[in-house]
Amino acid sequence: MTLKDEKYLRQLIKILIRNLGILEKSEFSCCGATLGQCHAIVEIGTAGEISLNQLAELLNLDNSTMSRTVNNLVNQRLAERKSDPEDRRYLKIRLTEEGEKVYKTIEESMNSYFYEILGAIPQEKQPQVMESLELLVAALKKIKCCN
């Protein structure tokens, strides 16, 4: 591996992030929610019910940032907090009926978008792309930027 390889990897990732970010920030894909709220809605919707700590960990955010995002979702009536019947100090977050509608819209939009992306990759190369992305994600989990 050379410095040239590192720069090329960085360039490819920047392009990937920019291209995906443009779609994620659009009103259509996130139904008027901010990018952070969009990610939170998706993770809450996927889990069904989740704690603030779990959500912060999934999104790689600190608890105070995640708390502000959840507060905004609660204020917009997209999410609600419920006390755990077994431990009242423990709060669970879940989507409201309106939040579920937003979640489903986001999921349909993203699934359609990524279906098109996958279709633009030659079928025989699709497993290679998936394997490469799995390797990249595993490497990113091991090494944190700028520590």
GUPAKOL-232188 format. One record per residue (C-alpha): x, y, z; residue in three letters. Coordinates in nm, 4 decimals, m for minus. Layout:
N
x = X, y = Y, z = Z, resn = ALA $
...
This chain:
147
x = 0.0000, y = 0.0000, z = 0.0000, resn = MET $
x = 0.1245, y = 0.3477, z = m0.0844, resn = THR $
x = 0.0272, y = 0.7023, z = 0.0019, resn = LEU $
x = m0.1258, y = 0.7200, z = m0.3452, resn = LYS $
x = m0.3588, y = 0.4307, z = m0.2505, resn = ASP $
x = m0.4619, y = 0.6091, z = 0.0703, resn = GLU $
x = m0.5394, y = 0.9294, z = m0.1175, resn = LYS $
x = m0.7398, y = 0.7387, z = m0.3782, resn = TYR $
x = m0.9409, y = 0.5596, z = m0.1059, resn = LEU $
x = m1.0093, y = 0.8943, z = 0.0627, resn = ARG $
x = m1.1176, y = 1.0476, z = m0.2678, resn = GLN $
x = m1.3545, y = 0.7580, z = m0.3426, resn = LEU $
x = m1.5088, y = 0.7772, z = 0.0039, resn = ILE $
x = m1.5536, y = 1.1560, z = m0.0234, resn = LYS $
x = m1.7326, y = 1.1084, z = m0.3553, resn = ILE $
x = m1.9475, y = 0.8308, z = m0.2086, resn = LEU $
x = m2.0441, y = 1.0407, z = 0.0944, resn = ILE $
x = m2.1225, y = 1.3453, z = m0.1178, resn = ARG $
x = m2.3358, y = 1.1502, z = m0.3620, resn = ASN $
x = m2.5311, y = 0.9762, z = m0.0883, resn = LEU $
x = m2.5543, y = 1.2935, z = 0.1222, resn = GLY $
x = m2.7177, y = 1.4891, z = m0.1564, resn = ILE $
x = m3.0057, y = 1.2435, z = m0.1651, resn = LEU $
x = m3.0320, y = 1.2065, z = 0.2122, resn = GLU $
x = m3.0590, y = 1.5818, z = 0.2659, resn = LYS $
x = m3.3458, y = 1.6233, z = 0.0209, resn = SER $
x = m3.6924, y = 1.6991, z = 0.1521, resn = GLU $
x = m3.8295, y = 1.4004, z = m0.0397, resn = PHE $
x = m3.6150, y = 1.1366, z = 0.1220, resn = SER $
x = m3.6404, y = 1.2632, z = 0.4794, resn = CYS $
x = m3.9878, y = 1.4162, z = 0.4735, resn = CYS $
x = m3.8700, y = 1.7540, z = 0.5977, resn = GLY $
x = m3.6609, y = 1.6108, z = 0.8830, resn = ALA $
x = m3.2971, y = 1.7031, z = 0.9329, resn = THR $
x = m3.0346, y = 1.4484, z = 0.8351, resn = LEU $
x = m2.9751, y = 1.3572, z = 1.2023, resn = GLY $
x = m3.3467, y = 1.3189, z = 1.2638, resn = GLN $
x = m3.3772, y = 1.1066, z = 0.9506, resn = CYS $
x = m3.1101, y = 0.8664, z = 1.0761, resn = HIS $
x = m3.2725, y = 0.8523, z = 1.4192, resn = ALA $
x = m3.6170, y = 0.7843, z = 1.2703, resn = ILE $
x = m3.4767, y = 0.4981, z = 1.0635, resn = VAL $
x = m3.2990, y = 0.3384, z = 1.3591, resn = GLU $
x = m3.5960, y = 0.3789, z = 1.5947, resn = ILE $
x = m3.8299, y = 0.2426, z = 1.3277, resn = GLY $
x = m3.6015, y = m0.0521, z = 1.2582, resn = THR $
x = m3.5717, y = m0.1375, z = 1.6291, resn = ALA $
x = m3.9365, y = m0.0710, z = 1.7096, resn = GLY $
x = m3.8337, y = 0.0469, z = 2.0548, resn = GLU $
x = m3.4869, y = 0.1549, z = 2.1681, resn = ILE $
x = m3.3092, y = 0.3305, z = 2.4547, resn = SER $
x = m3.1326, y = 0.6634, z = 2.4131, resn = LEU $
x = m2.7973, y = 0.4973, z = 2.4879, resn = ASN $
x = m2.8531, y = 0.2288, z = 2.2252, resn = GLN $
x = m2.9602, y = 0.4875, z = 1.9686, resn = LEU $
x = m2.6580, y = 0.7089, z = 2.0393, resn = ALA $
x = m2.4278, y = 0.4088, z = 2.0048, resn = GLU $
x = m2.5862, y = 0.3010, z = 1.6754, resn = LEU $
x = m2.5492, y = 0.6495, z = 1.5294, resn = LEU $
x = m2.2043, y = 0.7028, z = 1.6806, resn = ASN $
x = m2.3167, y = 1.0183, z = 1.8643, resn = LEU $
x = m2.2819, y = 1.1319, z = 2.2241, resn = ASP $
x = m2.5882, y = 1.1067, z = 2.4481, resn = ASN $
x = m2.6427, y = 1.4839, z = 2.4710, resn = SER $
x = m2.6555, y = 1.5220, z = 2.0921, resn = THR $
x = m2.8853, y = 1.2219, z = 2.0649, resn = MET $
x = m3.1064, y = 1.3582, z = 2.3432, resn = SER $
x = m3.1531, y = 1.6885, z = 2.1564, resn = ARG $
x = m3.2420, y = 1.5002, z = 1.8368, resn = THR $
x = m3.4949, y = 1.2834, z = 2.0209, resn = VAL $
x = m3.6408, y = 1.5910, z = 2.1950, resn = ASN $
x = m3.6981, y = 1.7480, z = 1.8535, resn = ASN $
x = m3.8661, y = 1.4300, z = 1.7271, resn = LEU $
x = m4.0891, y = 1.4235, z = 2.0367, resn = VAL $
x = m4.1756, y = 1.7933, z = 1.9911, resn = ASN $
x = m4.2675, y = 1.7211, z = 1.6278, resn = GLN $
x = m4.4835, y = 1.4288, z = 1.7459, resn = ARG $
x = m4.2746, y = 1.1806, z = 1.5455, resn = LEU $
x = m4.1462, y = 0.9905, z = 1.8507, resn = ALA $
x = m4.2422, y = 0.9317, z = 2.2103, resn = GLU $
x = m4.0604, y = 0.8322, z = 2.5278, resn = ARG $
x = m4.2049, y = 0.5634, z = 2.7530, resn = LYS $
x = m4.0881, y = 0.4535, z = 3.0949, resn = SER $
x = m3.9866, y = 0.0900, z = 3.1204, resn = ASP $
x = m4.2437, y = m0.0802, z = 3.3503, resn = PRO $
x = m3.9626, y = m0.2817, z = 3.5122, resn = GLU $
x = m3.7311, y = 0.0181, z = 3.5679, resn = ASP $
x = m3.8936, y = 0.3618, z = 3.5560, resn = ARG $
x = m3.5523, y = 0.5333, z = 3.5268, resn = ARG $
x = m3.5051, y = 0.3611, z = 3.1913, resn = TYR $
x = m3.6764, y = 0.5329, z = 2.8973, resn = LEU $
x = m3.7665, y = 0.3646, z = 2.5729, resn = LYS $
x = m3.8093, y = 0.5611, z = 2.2522, resn = ILE $
x = m4.0489, y = 0.4590, z = 1.9789, resn = ARG $
x = m4.2146, y = 0.6215, z = 1.6834, resn = LEU $
x = m4.5645, y = 0.7626, z = 1.6943, resn = THR $
x = m4.8144, y = 0.6800, z = 1.4234, resn = GLU $
x = m4.6978, y = 0.9890, z = 1.2319, resn = GLU $
x = m4.3342, y = 0.8881, z = 1.2880, resn = GLY $
x = m4.4109, y = 0.5423, z = 1.1472, resn = GLU $
x = m4.5486, y = 0.7039, z = 0.8304, resn = LYS $
x = m4.2296, y = 0.9097, z = 0.7926, resn = VAL $
x = m4.0172, y = 0.5990, z = 0.8575, resn = TYR $
x = m4.2030, y = 0.3987, z = 0.5921, resn = LYS $
x = m4.1684, y = 0.6826, z = 0.3402, resn = THR $
x = m3.7945, y = 0.7080, z = 0.4052, resn = ILE $
x = m3.7520, y = 0.3302, z = 0.3792, resn = GLU $
x = m3.9461, y = 0.3065, z = 0.0525, resn = GLU $
x = m3.7499, y = 0.5951, z = m0.0959, resn = SER $
x = m3.4106, y = 0.4566, z = 0.0107, resn = MET $
x = m3.4927, y = 0.0988, z = m0.0921, resn = ASN $
x = m3.5959, y = 0.2190, z = m0.4363, resn = SER $
x = m3.2859, y = 0.4368, z = m0.4694, resn = TYR $
x = m3.0450, y = 0.1589, z = m0.3688, resn = PHE $
x = m3.2278, y = m0.0902, z = m0.5928, resn = TYR $
x = m3.1515, y = 0.1414, z = m0.8832, resn = GLU $
x = m2.7888, y = 0.1781, z = m0.7755, resn = ILE $
x = m2.7456, y = m0.1986, z = m0.7513, resn = LEU $
x = m2.9096, y = m0.2377, z = m1.0922, resn = GLY $
x = m2.6516, y = 0.0004, z = m1.2425, resn = ALA $
x = m2.3713, y = m0.2341, z = m1.1321, resn = ILE $
x = m2.3105, y = m0.5323, z = m1.3620, resn = PRO $
x = m2.4746, y = m0.8358, z = m1.2009, resn = GLN $
x = m2.1528, y = m1.0380, z = m1.1941, resn = GLU $
x = m1.9794, y = m0.7550, z = m1.0016, resn = LYS $
x = m2.2533, y = m0.7081, z = m0.7394, resn = GLN $
x = m2.1167, y = m0.9728, z = m0.4967, resn = PRO $
x = m1.7710, y = m0.8128, z = m0.5249, resn = GLN $
x = m1.9136, y = m0.4687, z = m0.4426, resn = VAL $
x = m2.1027, y = m0.6064, z = m0.1415, resn = MET $
x = m1.7942, y = m0.7876, z = m0.0116, resn = GLU $
x = m1.5814, y = m0.4759, z = m0.0551, resn = SER $
x = m1.8336, y = m0.2628, z = 0.1342, resn = LEU $
x = m1.8476, y = m0.5214, z = 0.4148, resn = GLU $
x = m1.4669, y = m0.5069, z = 0.4424, resn = LEU $
x = m1.4734, y = m0.1271, z = 0.4423, resn = LEU $
x = m1.7394, y = m0.1129, z = 0.7152, resn = VAL $
x = m1.5438, y = m0.3616, z = 0.9285, resn = ALA $
x = m1.2255, y = m0.1528, z = 0.8890, resn = ALA $
x = m1.4128, y = 0.1680, z = 0.9788, resn = LEU $
x = m1.5465, y = 0.0064, z = 1.2973, resn = LYS $
x = m1.1923, y = m0.0898, z = 1.4021, resn = LYS $
x = m1.0271, y = 0.2468, z = 1.3361, resn = ILE $
x = m1.1732, y = 0.5785, z = 1.4487, resn = LYS $
x = m1.0815, y = 0.8978, z = 1.2654, resn = CYS $
x = m0.8802, y = 1.1748, z = 1.4213, resn = CYS $
x = m0.8381, y = 1.0343, z = 1.7746, resn = ASN $
